[in-house]
Amino acid sequence: METNGALQVLNTPEDVQAAKAYVQQARSLGMPVEFWEKQRLTQEIGTEVYEAAFFDPNGGHVHPMKLVHVFKTAAQAARAEVYENTTVAHIEEGREHLLHTTGGHIIRAKSLVLATNAFTARLGFFRNSIVPVHEYVAVTQPFSDQQLAEIGWRKRVPFNDTRTEVFYLGLTEDNRIHIGGGNPSYFFNNGAATTTIVPLPRILRNSSVNCCESTPDCRVSSSKQPGMAWSTGRSTSRLQSVARASITTSSMDSATADTA
């Protein structure tokens, strides 16, 4: 975990006005957030495409799998038993819940805690409350300090923008750039589909950062399309935006496949 701050970069003049109001209110409450004009933002992360940003010095980023291992260690220290690689296929609710595994076993439980994110709907829960979507994530090969200087990323802080289909970027300890977001894929009524490897150009297709353009040696060492749960509590317009983006992406993919 790194807690050296985090940036919310702003895409539109409307975002800038809203951020200024937020920073003013937050500072009046004692929160040490800062508003960064475009010039300072460009100096720190090397891109001129954003209007401005606000900086939270208490923010940061965390490696999700390492965080899971921390939770696992804490649970075991509290005498919890952890059974890995035990996939639950179906749950029968009742006074005593019955969990049917893909291996043909039945686990009996008095209480359930669902921590399955986008895959929760596949077990029959919250089907009308969450929309399972897939976003794009990739990690580059390590960069040298000179390459990072060429990109212009001087302040080692993660940042994300204010679009509905948000993009987010950060640096790992060994100077890899991790980037994710963009137009999400939605598989209607399918819970969560099997993930696929996605090439970096597709991830960056609609990104305004394109951090690798100035570095010809930029190569992706890993890319995935993980699932995530989008709450239907978000505005209808945002859900419609996701639907349109998914339809557009699917149509482009189909056309590409037909041409090939």
N, C-alpha and C positions, 0 to 999 in steps of 0.2 A: 504494500500500500504506500502510495506517495501522496502527501498532503501539502504540496507546495503551491496550492491554489488551482483555480479553474476559471475558464473564460466562457461567457455566453456571448457569442458574436451575433451581430444584428444585421439582417438582410435588407430591411426597408426603412425609410424615414419614419414610418409609423411605429416600427419596432424601437427606433431610437427614442422617440418621445415617450413611449411606455416605459422604457428602461430608465430614462432620466427620472421619471416620477417614482419608479420603484426604488432606485438608489437613494433618492432624497428621503423617502419614507423609511427605508431600512437604516440609513445612517442616523435618523432621528431616534431610532429605537436602539442605537448602540451597535449595530452590525457594521463591521469594517469593510463594506463593499465599496468598490471604486468604479466610476464611469470613465472609460477610456475613449478619447476621440480617435478618429481614423488614423491620424498621423502616428500616434503612439502604438496603436494596434499593429500597424504595418511594420513598425520598427521591431516589434516583439515576435511576431509570427510569420512575417515575410509575405503577406498577401494583401493586395489592395482591393479585393472584391467586396469586403464588408464595409458597412457604413460606420460602425463603431462597435463597442462591446462594453460589458461590465464584468469586473473581476472580483471574485470571491477568494480572498487569501486563505480561508479555512477549507476550501474545496480541495479536490484531488481526484485520483482514480485508483482502482483496485483491480487486481487480477481475480476474476470470478472463480476460477477453479481452486486457486489457493485459498480464497475465502471459504469455499465449501469445505476444504480440508480442515480449516480452523474450526468451523462449526462441528464437523465430525469429531475432532479431537475433544472439543468442549462437551459434546453429548456423551462420548464414551467416558470422560472424566466424571460425568454425573451418573454413571452406571447404565447408560442406554446401550442396547445391543444394536449393531448396525449389520444388516444383511445386504451386501451389494449384489448386483447382477440378478436381481429378483424382480422381473417385470410383471406388473399387475395388469391383467387383461380385462377384468370385470369385477365390480363391487356390488354385493347384495347388502343393502342397508337394512338394519333392524336393531332390535335391542342389543344384539351382538352382530357386528358387521362381519361379512365373509368376503375375503379378498381372494379371488381366483387368479393364480399366476399362470403364465404361459407354459410353465413346466408341469402343470397339472396338479399343483398343490393348493391347499386352502389355508389361509391365515385368518385366525379369529381375532377380532379387536373390539374393545368397548368404545374406543374413540378413534377418530380419524383426523389427521392434519393433512390437507391437500397443499402441496408445495410443488406443483407440476406445471405451472405457468401455462404455456400455449397448449400443452397436452391434456389439460384438465378436462376439456370438452370430450375427449375420446373416451373418458370414463363415465360420461353421461352427466357431468356436473357443469352448471353455469353456461349451458349451451346458448342461452338467450342473453347472456351478460358479457361475454368476451368474444372477440373476433381473433382467431389464430392467424397470424401473418408470418411471413418469412422476410427477414432483411438480409442485407449483404455485409459481410465482414471479411477483411483481409489483413494480413500482416506482411510487411516487406522484409527483405533481407536487412541485416544491420548496416547502418550508414556510418561513415567516418565523420569525425568532427568537421572536416573540411566540406564534406557533402552537405551536412546540416547548415553550415555557414552559407553555402551557395543557395540553398533553399530559402534561407533567411529566418529559420526558426530558432531565435535566440533565447527565448524564455521557455523553459521546459514545462509548459503547462498544457493540459488537455483542453480542447474547446469543442463546442457544438453550436450549430446555427439555429435559426428560429423558424425554419420551414416546417410545414406539417410533416413531410417526409424528411426528417432531420438527418443531417450528416454530422458525424463526430470523429475527431481525430485525437491521437495522443502519441507519446513516445514511451517506449519500454526502457528498462534499465540498460539494455545493450544497444540502444539507438535504433530500434526498429520502429517504423511508423505503423500504427494500427488505425485503420479507417473503416467506418461502417455507416450504414444507413442507406438513404436513397429510396426510390419507389419500392414499396413492399409488395411481395407476391401473396395473393390470397387464394386459397383453395376452398371453394364453396362447400360447406357441409362435410368437410373431410377432416375436421379436427386439426391435425397437423400432418403435412405430407412429408415424405422422405426428403431429407436435405440433399443438395447437390453442390458440387464444387463450382464456384462462379469465378470467371476470369476478372482480373482487376479492371480492364477497360470498361466493363459493364458497370462495375461499382462506381467508377468515376465519371460515367457518361453524363450524368446530370449534376455533377459536383462542380461548384465554382472555385474549388481549391486547386485541383490538379497538381498536387504537390510534387509529382514525379517528373513533370515536364522539363524542369531545368536539370534533371539528373538522368542522363541516358542509361546509366547502369542500374536503374531502379528495377528490381525484380521482386515478385511475390513469392514468399516461401510457404504461405498457407492461405487458403480462402475457403469460406464456408457460407452456408445460408441457414443460420439457426432460426428456430421458431421463437415467437414471442406473443404474449397475449395483449390485445388492444381492447381496452374496456369500452363497451358501448355507451358508457356514461359520457364519453367525449361527444362533441357536437355532431349533429347529423351531417353538416357540411363537410366535416373532416372525414367521416366514414365514406361519404359519397366520393370525396377526393381519392381515398384509398381504392375504392371500387374502380374509378375511372383509370387510375394509374395501373391497376392490376390488369384491366381489360386491354389497355394499350400495350403493356409489356407482353401479355400473352399473344396478342395479335402480331406484334413484331417478331416474337419467337417463332410463331407458326409460319410466318412469311419466310423467315430465314431458313427454317427446316425444309419448306417446300422448294425453295430455290436450290438448296443443297441437294 
